[in-house]
Protein backbone atom coordinates (compact mmCIF):
# COMPACT_ATOMS: atom_id res chain seq x y z
CA UNK A 1 0.00 0.00 0.00
CA UNK A 2 1.16 3.50 -0.63
CA UNK A 3 1.13 6.28 1.90
CA UNK A 4 0.87 9.80 0.53
CA UNK A 5 1.94 8.79 -2.96
CA UNK A 6 5.06 6.91 -1.75
CA UNK A 7 5.70 3.23 -1.43
CA UNK A 8 6.07 1.24 1.78
CA UNK A 9 9.45 -0.36 2.36
CA UNK A 10 7.63 -3.70 2.14
CA UNK A 11 6.57 -2.94 -1.45
CA UNK A 12 9.88 -1.52 -2.67
CA UNK A 13 12.56 -3.54 -4.34
CA UNK A 14 15.73 -4.59 -2.65
CA UNK A 15 18.52 -2.08 -2.58
CA UNK A 16 21.44 -3.96 -4.12
CA UNK A 17 24.77 -2.53 -5.13
CA UNK A 18 27.86 -3.94 -6.76
CA UNK A 19 29.95 -1.29 -5.01
CA UNK A 20 30.91 -0.78 -1.40
CA UNK A 21 27.97 0.73 0.53
CA UNK A 22 26.77 1.50 4.03
CA UNK A 23 23.04 0.97 3.36
CA UNK A 24 20.82 -0.43 6.07
CA UNK A 25 17.06 -0.07 5.51
CA UNK A 26 16.04 -1.61 2.18
CA UNK A 27 19.17 -3.74 1.81
CA UNK A 28 18.81 -7.40 0.94
CA UNK A 29 21.25 -10.15 1.79
CA UNK A 30 21.46 -13.56 0.15
CA UNK A 31 17.79 -13.50 -0.99
CA UNK A 32 14.90 -11.08 -1.46
CA UNK A 33 13.27 -12.64 1.61
CA UNK A 34 16.22 -11.36 3.72
CA UNK A 35 15.29 -7.72 3.35
CA UNK A 36 16.22 -5.22 6.04
CA UNK A 37 13.10 -3.27 7.04
CA UNK A 38 14.22 -1.82 10.37
CA UNK A 39 17.43 -0.91 12.12
CA UNK A 40 16.72 -3.77 14.53
CA UNK A 41 16.71 -6.20 11.60
CA UNK A 42 20.07 -4.83 10.50
CA UNK A 43 21.46 -5.29 14.01
CA UNK A 44 20.09 -8.85 14.09
CA UNK A 45 21.65 -9.49 10.68
CA UNK A 46 25.02 -8.29 11.90
CA UNK A 47 24.79 -10.44 15.03
CA UNK A 48 23.68 -13.47 13.00
CA UNK A 49 26.47 -13.06 10.44
CA UNK A 50 29.00 -12.61 13.26
CA UNK A 51 27.80 -15.87 14.84
CA UNK A 52 27.85 -17.67 11.46
CA UNK A 53 31.50 -16.70 11.00
CA UNK A 54 32.24 -18.13 14.46
CA UNK A 55 30.38 -21.33 13.57
CA UNK A 56 32.56 -21.63 10.45
CA UNK A 57 35.71 -21.52 12.57
CA UNK A 58 34.17 -24.03 14.98
CA UNK A 59 33.37 -26.47 12.15
CA UNK A 60 36.90 -26.07 10.79
CA UNK A 61 38.23 -26.91 14.26
CA UNK A 62 35.94 -29.94 14.47
CA UNK A 63 37.49 -31.16 11.22
CA UNK A 64 41.01 -30.78 12.59
CA UNK A 65 40.08 -32.47 15.86
CA UNK A 66 38.44 -35.37 14.03
CA UNK A 67 41.59 -35.84 11.93
CA UNK A 68 43.70 -35.84 15.12
CA UNK A 69 41.31 -38.34 16.73
CA UNK A 70 41.50 -40.90 13.92
CA UNK A 71 45.28 -40.50 13.75
CA UNK A 72 45.58 -41.06 17.52
CA UNK A 73 43.38 -44.16 17.23
CA UNK A 74 45.59 -45.49 14.44
CA UNK A 75 48.74 -44.72 16.45
CA UNK A 76 47.33 -46.63 19.43
CA UNK A 77 46.49 -49.58 17.15
CA UNK A 78 50.01 -49.61 15.67
CA UNK A 79 51.60 -49.29 19.13
CA UNK A 80 49.48 -52.19 20.44
CA UNK A 81 50.47 -54.38 17.49
CA UNK A 82 54.16 -53.52 17.95
CA UNK A 83 53.98 -54.31 21.68
CA UNK A 84 52.25 -57.59 20.95
CA UNK A 85 54.85 -58.53 18.34
CA UNK A 86 57.66 -57.67 20.76
CA UNK A 87 56.05 -59.72 23.54
CA UNK A 88 55.61 -62.72 21.23
CA UNK A 89 59.20 -62.43 20.02
CA UNK A 90 59.21 -62.16 16.27
CA UNK A 91 61.61 -63.93 13.93
CA UNK A 92 64.04 -61.07 13.55
CA UNK A 93 66.76 -60.33 16.05
CA UNK A 94 67.20 -56.88 17.54
CA UNK A 95 70.32 -56.30 15.42
CA UNK A 96 68.52 -56.76 12.09
CA UNK A 97 65.29 -54.97 12.96
CA UNK A 98 64.89 -51.52 11.43
CA UNK A 99 65.18 -48.68 13.93
CA UNK A 100 62.51 -46.52 12.28
CA UNK A 101 59.54 -48.07 10.57
CA UNK A 102 56.97 -46.20 8.55
CA UNK A 103 53.35 -47.24 8.49
CA UNK A 104 50.92 -45.61 6.07
CA UNK A 105 47.57 -44.55 7.46
CA UNK A 106 44.57 -44.45 5.16
CA UNK A 107 41.19 -43.44 6.52
CA UNK A 108 38.43 -46.03 6.36
CA UNK A 109 35.45 -45.34 4.11
CA UNK A 110 33.30 -44.22 7.06
CA UNK A 111 36.08 -42.00 8.45
CA UNK A 112 36.53 -40.40 5.04
CA UNK A 113 32.77 -39.94 4.72
CA UNK A 114 32.70 -38.12 8.08
CA UNK A 115 35.71 -36.00 7.05
CA UNK A 116 33.97 -35.16 3.77
CA UNK A 117 30.75 -34.22 5.56
CA UNK A 118 32.57 -31.88 7.95
CA UNK A 119 34.39 -30.32 4.98
CA UNK A 120 31.12 -29.88 3.06
CA UNK A 121 29.49 -28.14 6.04
CA UNK A 122 32.45 -25.78 6.41
CA UNK A 123 32.54 -25.15 2.67
CA UNK A 124 28.79 -24.43 2.62
CA UNK A 125 29.01 -21.97 5.50
CA UNK A 126 32.00 -20.22 3.90
CA UNK A 127 30.14 -20.00 0.60
CA UNK A 128 27.04 -18.54 2.26
CA UNK A 129 29.21 -15.95 4.03
CA UNK A 130 30.83 -15.10 0.71
CA UNK A 131 27.43 -14.62 -0.92
CA UNK A 132 26.31 -12.42 1.98
CA UNK A 133 29.50 -10.37 1.61
CA UNK A 134 28.72 -9.90 -2.09
CA UNK A 135 26.10 -7.34 -1.03
CA UNK A 136 29.24 -5.17 -0.54
CA UNK A 137 27.72 -3.79 2.65
CA UNK A 138 30.46 -2.35 4.83
CA UNK A 139 28.76 -3.22 8.11
CA UNK A 140 28.29 -6.86 7.17
CA UNK A 141 31.78 -7.29 5.69
CA UNK A 142 33.37 -5.85 8.82
CA UNK A 143 31.22 -8.14 10.99
CA UNK A 144 32.31 -11.18 8.92
CA UNK A 145 35.98 -10.28 9.36
CA UNK A 146 35.61 -9.63 13.10
CA UNK A 147 33.55 -12.82 13.52
CA UNK A 148 36.19 -14.89 11.70
CA UNK A 149 38.93 -13.44 13.89
CA UNK A 150 36.95 -13.94 17.09
CA UNK A 151 36.02 -17.47 15.99
CA UNK A 152 39.66 -18.33 15.35
CA UNK A 153 40.59 -16.91 18.77
CA UNK A 154 37.88 -18.85 20.61
CA UNK A 155 37.62 -22.08 18.59
CA UNK A 156 41.11 -22.75 17.31
CA UNK A 157 43.56 -22.04 20.10
CA UNK A 158 46.87 -23.50 18.93
CA UNK A 159 48.54 -26.16 21.03
CA UNK A 160 51.52 -28.22 19.92
CA UNK A 161 53.49 -30.97 21.61
CA UNK A 162 57.20 -30.10 21.48
CA UNK A 163 59.74 -32.80 22.27
CA UNK A 164 62.66 -31.31 24.17
CA UNK A 165 66.05 -32.58 23.06
CA UNK A 166 64.76 -34.30 19.92
CA UNK A 167 67.18 -34.52 17.03
CA UNK A 168 64.42 -33.93 14.48
CA UNK A 169 61.84 -31.20 14.56
CA UNK A 170 58.29 -32.36 15.40
CA UNK A 171 56.81 -29.22 13.86
CA UNK A 172 56.38 -30.49 10.32
CA UNK A 173 53.72 -29.19 7.99
CA UNK A 174 51.18 -31.80 6.97
CA UNK A 175 47.85 -32.02 5.22
CA UNK A 176 46.07 -31.28 8.51
CA UNK A 177 46.99 -27.60 8.11
CA UNK A 178 44.78 -27.27 5.04
CA UNK A 179 41.76 -25.06 5.47
CA UNK A 180 38.26 -25.98 4.35
CA UNK A 181 38.31 -23.31 1.68
CA UNK A 182 41.50 -21.55 0.79
CA UNK A 183 39.68 -18.82 -1.13
CA UNK A 184 37.00 -18.02 1.39
CA UNK A 185 38.78 -17.28 4.60
N, C-alpha and C positions, 0 to 999 in steps of 0.2 A: 504494500500500500504506500501511496505517496502522501507526504505531509507538506502542505504548502508548496506544491509543485516540485519538490525534491523527492529523492528516492530514499527509502530506508536502507541501512547498511545490510539488512538481510536480503534485499532485492538487488543490490549492486554486485558487480562482478568482482572477482578477486583482484587485488592489487598485486601484480607480479612484475618483477623487474629482472633484467639480466645484468644489472649493474648493482654495485654496493649500495645499500639503502638502510635507513633507520626507521622504516615504516612500522607502525604497530596496528592500529585499527584498519581493518580491510585487507590485511595481509593474509595470504594463504600459504600453508606449508604442507607439502607432500600430496595433498588432495584438496579439491574444492570443499569437501566436508570439514576440513581443518581450517576454517576461516576465523580469524581473530575479530571478534565483535566488541570486546571490551578490553580495558587495560588489565583487568583481572585474568582474562583468557590469555593475554600475552604473558603475564607473570607465570601463569600455570604452564604455558608452553615452555617458557625458559626453564622452569623447575623440572618439568618432564624430560626435556632434552638433556639437561644436566645429569639427571639420574640415568638416562639411557646411555650416556657416555660412560658413566661409572659401571653400569651393567656390562658394557662391552669389555672394559678392562677386567672385570670379574670373570667373565666367560673365558677370556684369553688366559687368565691365571688358572682357571679350572683345567684348561687344556694342558698347560705346562705341568700342573700337579698330577694329572692323570698319566701323562707320559712318564713322570718320575716314579709314580706308583707301579706301573707295569714293568719298568726297568728294575726297580727294587725287588719286585716279586721274582723276576727272572734271575737276578743276582743271587737271591736266597736259594732258588732252585739249583743253580750251578754250584754254589758253595756246598749245599747239602749233598749233591752228587759227588763232588770232589772229596768231601769228608768221608763219605761212604766208601769210595774207591780206595782211599788211603787206609781206612780201617780194615778193609778186606784184603789189602796187600795185592796190588796189581802185578802184572808180569814184569814190569820194567823196574830196574833198580834205580835208586836215587841218582846215581851218577849219569844215567842216560836220559832221565826225564827232563823235558824242557822246563826252564825256569819260568818263562812267561808263556802262557797259552792264551790264544784268542778264541773267543766263542762269539759267533754271530747271533744277534737277537733279531727275530722277525716277529712282529705282532701277529697274534692269531686273527682270524677273520672277524670275530666278535670285538676284539680289542680295536682293530682298525675301523670297524663300523662305528664304535663309540667315538674314536678319535675324529672320524669324518663328520659325525653328527655335531660334536662340539665345534669343529671348524666351521661347519655350515651355519650354525647359530651365530658365531662371532662374525662371519662374513656377512650374514643377513643384517645384523645390527649395524655393522659398519656401513653397509650399503644404504640402509635407511637414513643413517646420520648424514651420509654424503648427499642424498637426495634432499633432505631437509636443508642442508647448508646451501644447496643450489638456489634457494630463494634469495641468496646474497644479502640476507638481513644481518646487519652488524651485531645486533643483540644476540641473535641465535648462534652465529658463528663464534662469538666470544664465549658464550656459554658452553658450546661444544668443546672448545679448546680448554677452558678451565675445568670442565667435567672430566675430560680425558686425563689431564694432569692430576687432578684430585683422585681419580680412579686408580691411576698408576701408583700414587702415593699410598693409598689405603689398601689396594688389592694386590699389589705386586711388589711387596717389600723384599729387596734382594737379600738372600742369605746364601753363603757358599762355604762348603767345608774346605779348609785349607790344611794340607798335611805339612807340618813343620819338619824341616830337615829332609824332605823328599828330594831325590835327585832329578825328578822330572816334574814339570809344572802340572798341577791338576786342573788348572784353569784353561781348558781347551775349548774352543768354539765347536759346537755341534749343531745338529739339526734342531735341537730343542730351543734354540734362540730365534728360530723363525717366527715371525708374527703371523697372525691370521690373514691379514691383508697388508701387504707392503705399501700399497698405494693409498690406503684409506686411514692411516693413523698409526 
